[in-house]
């Protein structure tokens, strides 16, 4: 867990952006991780974003930050073809 936190700090230091969003995206980007041969594999980033959103909303993160985390998670997947629209993504 410390590595992910350290990575988030380095990303924020170099790229800028909201550290809380970056940390949450780093920790939760693979929260749904189907096996390589699973048909749901292509939707892994979207599934992770949805699961992370519910988790974070349930813990009091603001809706705007949750949306930013979800976008960063979806955009990190090259195969999903989601273009990054924020510094955090």
C-alpha atoms as one frame of an Amber mdcrd trajectory, in Angstrom:
protein
   0.000   0.000   0.000   2.848   2.381   0.722   4.127   2.009  -2.830   0.807
   3.131  -4.273   0.722   6.137  -1.952   4.290   7.024  -2.868   3.481   6.641
  -6.559   0.464   8.931  -6.187   2.648  11.538  -4.470   5.206  11.370  -7.277
   2.534  11.662  -9.960   1.017  14.693  -8.227   4.448  16.285  -7.743   5.386
  15.904 -11.404   2.044  16.308 -13.163   0.053  18.329 -10.656  -3.581  17.590
 -10.004  -5.664  16.670  -7.006  -3.725  14.278  -4.778  -6.909  12.809  -3.263
  -8.205  11.925  -6.742  -4.852  10.524  -7.844  -4.489   8.406  -4.693  -7.993
   6.981  -4.995  -7.501   6.177  -8.690  -4.150   4.511  -7.979  -5.567   2.380
  -5.182  -8.796   1.406  -6.931  -7.998   1.207 -10.664  -7.922  -2.616 -10.663
 -10.585  -3.257  -8.031 -12.474  -5.337 -10.630  -9.968  -7.557 -12.395 -11.520
 -10.356 -14.475  -9.222 -13.133 -15.695  -7.545 -12.566 -19.083  -9.897 -15.011
 -20.845 -13.095 -13.619 -19.290 -15.480 -11.851 -21.708 -15.845  -9.046 -19.124
 -12.114  -8.284 -19.389 -12.738  -5.593 -22.009 -14.953  -3.746 -19.537 -12.577
  -4.042 -16.573 -11.774  -0.323 -16.402 -15.445   0.700 -16.595 -16.396  -1.926
 -14.009 -13.591  -0.763 -11.711 -14.682   2.866 -12.131 -18.279   2.003 -11.223
 -17.256  -0.061  -8.210 -14.813   2.601  -7.028 -17.496   5.287  -7.423 -19.957
   3.435  -5.207 -17.232   2.762  -2.639 -16.048   6.380  -2.511 -19.543   7.903
  -2.434 -20.362   5.598   0.451 -17.387   6.980   2.326 -18.284  10.622   1.843
 -16.131  11.711  -1.099 -17.772  14.539  -3.025 -19.553  13.651  -6.233 -17.225
  15.834  -8.324 -14.137  14.076  -6.942 -15.745  10.663  -7.422 -16.406  11.539
 -11.077 -12.766  12.607 -11.433 -11.566   9.314  -9.931 -13.874   7.301 -12.193
 -12.619   9.152 -15.258  -8.984   8.598 -14.277  -9.662   4.878 -13.830 -11.452
   4.572 -17.179  -8.810   6.596 -19.034  -5.885   4.552 -17.691  -6.930   1.587
 -19.843  -5.318   1.908 -23.258  -7.634  -0.693 -24.783 -10.759   1.149 -23.581
  -9.868   4.089 -25.819 -11.032   6.710 -23.289  -9.192   9.965 -23.842  -7.879
  11.666 -20.709  -9.789  14.857 -19.976  -8.016  15.858 -16.760  -4.540  16.085
 -15.263  -5.338  13.210 -12.903  -6.368  10.950 -15.788
